[in-house]
C-alpha cells in the first residue's frame, strides 16, 4: 500500500473514535448573565460611559437623552449583575456616583478571553455522516 492510502485509512479510522467534548473553560451561567445584561444597547452605552470614569445620574442623563426612570432601571440591572458599583455622596445622599466594579470587569475579560480564545478551535474529527468533502455554505447568497 502507498503512504497516501495508509494515511487515508488511518484518518478514516480516527474519524470514528468518539471524542468526549471538553468542559467549557468558564462558568457559562455567569457569562450568559453578563452577556444578557450587556446585550441591551442602552445598557452597553451606559457601561461605556462609566468605563470612561465615575458618572453621576445627571451626567448620564445629559449624555443619554433618556428618561431618568429608564437610566435608573439600566443602572439597577448593571448593579445587580455586579458590573458596576454605586456610592452616595457623604454630604448629600441624593447624589449617587457609579463606577466600574474592577474585579467583575477582570473576571469578564478573563472569561471572554478564555471562551473565545482562537487556540480552542480544533480541527473537526468526523464521527458521523458519509465522510465526504466539505462544501462551505455562504448564507448571504442563499435565498
C-alpha positions in Angstrom: 0.0 0.0 0.0 1.1 3.5 -0.7 1.6 6.1 2.0 -1.4 8.1 0.8 -3.7 5.0 1.0 -2.4 4.2 4.6 -2.8 7.8 5.6 -6.4 7.8 4.3 -7.2 4.6 6.1 -5.7 5.9 9.4 -7.6 9.1 9.1 -10.8 7.3 8.3 -10.3 5.1 11.5 -9.6 8.2 13.6 -12.8 9.8 12.5 -14.7 7.0 14.1 -13.0 7.3 17.5 -15.6 9.1 19.6 -14.3 12.1 21.4 -15.9 13.4 24.6 -16.3 17.2 24.3 -14.3 19.1 26.8 -15.9 21.2 29.5 -16.2 24.9 28.8 -13.3 26.9 30.2 -15.6 29.3 32.1 -18.8 29.3 34.1 -21.4 29.5 31.3 -24.2 30.6 33.6 -22.3 33.6 34.8 -21.0 34.5 31.3 -24.5 34.2 29.9 -25.8 36.5 32.6 -23.2 39.2 31.8 -23.8 38.9 28.1 -27.5 39.2 28.5 -27.1 42.3 30.7 -24.7 43.9 28.2 -26.6 42.9 25.1 -29.1 45.7 25.6 -27.7 48.7 23.5 -28.7 51.4 26.0 -27.2 49.4 28.9 -24.0 48.9 26.9 -23.8 52.6 26.2 -24.2 53.4 29.9 -21.5 50.8 30.7 -19.3 52.6 28.1 -19.8 56.0 29.8 -19.0 54.5 33.2 -15.8 52.9 31.7 -14.7 56.5 30.9 -14.9 57.4 34.6 -17.2 57.7 37.6 -20.6 59.1 36.5 -23.5 60.6 38.4 -27.2 60.4 37.3 -27.1 63.9 35.9 -24.1 63.3 33.7 -25.6 60.1 32.4 -28.9 61.8 31.8 -27.3 64.6 29.7 -25.2 62.1 27.7 -28.0 59.6 27.0 -31.0 61.8 26.4 -33.1 59.2 28.1 -35.8 59.3 30.7 -34.4 59.2 34.3 -36.5 56.2 35.2 -35.0 54.2 32.3 -31.5 55.2 33.3 -32.2 54.1 36.8 -33.6 50.8 35.5 -30.5 50.1 33.4 -28.2 51.1 36.3 -30.1 48.7 38.6 -29.6 45.8 36.2 -25.9 46.6 35.8 -25.6 46.8 39.6 -27.4 43.5 40.2 -25.1 41.8 37.7 -22.2 43.1 39.7 -20.7 45.0 36.8 -20.9 48.5 38.4 -20.7 49.9 41.9 -22.6 52.8 43.5 -21.6 55.3 46.2 -23.6 58.0 47.8 -22.2 61.4 48.4 -21.4 61.8 52.1 -22.6 65.4 52.3 -25.8 64.9 50.2 -27.1 61.4 49.9 -29.3 62.3 46.9 -26.1 62.3 44.8 -25.1 58.8 43.6 -21.9 58.0 41.8 -21.5 55.0 39.6 -18.2 53.2 38.8 -17.0 50.0 37.2 -16.5 47.0 39.5 -12.9 46.3 38.6 -12.9 42.8 39.9 -16.0 41.9 37.9 -14.5 43.5 34.8 -11.3 41.5 35.2 -13.4 38.3 35.6 -15.4 39.3 32.5 -12.3 39.9 30.5 -10.8 36.6 31.6 -14.0 34.6 30.8 -14.4 36.3 27.4 -10.7 35.7 26.6 -10.8 32.1 27.7 -14.1 31.2 26.0 -13.3 33.0 22.7 -9.6 32.1 22.5 -8.7 31.1 18.9 -6.5 28.3 20.2 -9.6 26.5 21.4 -10.6 25.8 17.8 -9.7 22.3 16.9 -9.9 20.5 13.6 -13.2 18.7 13.1 -12.9 15.0 13.6 -15.9 13.5 11.8 -17.7 10.8 13.8 -20.8 10.6 11.6 -22.0 11.2 8.1 -20.6 10.0 4.8 -17.1 11.4 5.5 -17.1 13.3 2.2 -15.6 16.6 1.3 -16.9 19.8 3.0 -18.6 22.4 0.9 -18.7 25.8 2.7 -22.2 27.4 2.6 -22.5 31.1 2.0 -25.6 32.1 3.9 -25.6 35.6 2.4 -26.3 34.2 -1.1 -28.9 31.7 -0.1 -32.5 32.7 -0.9 
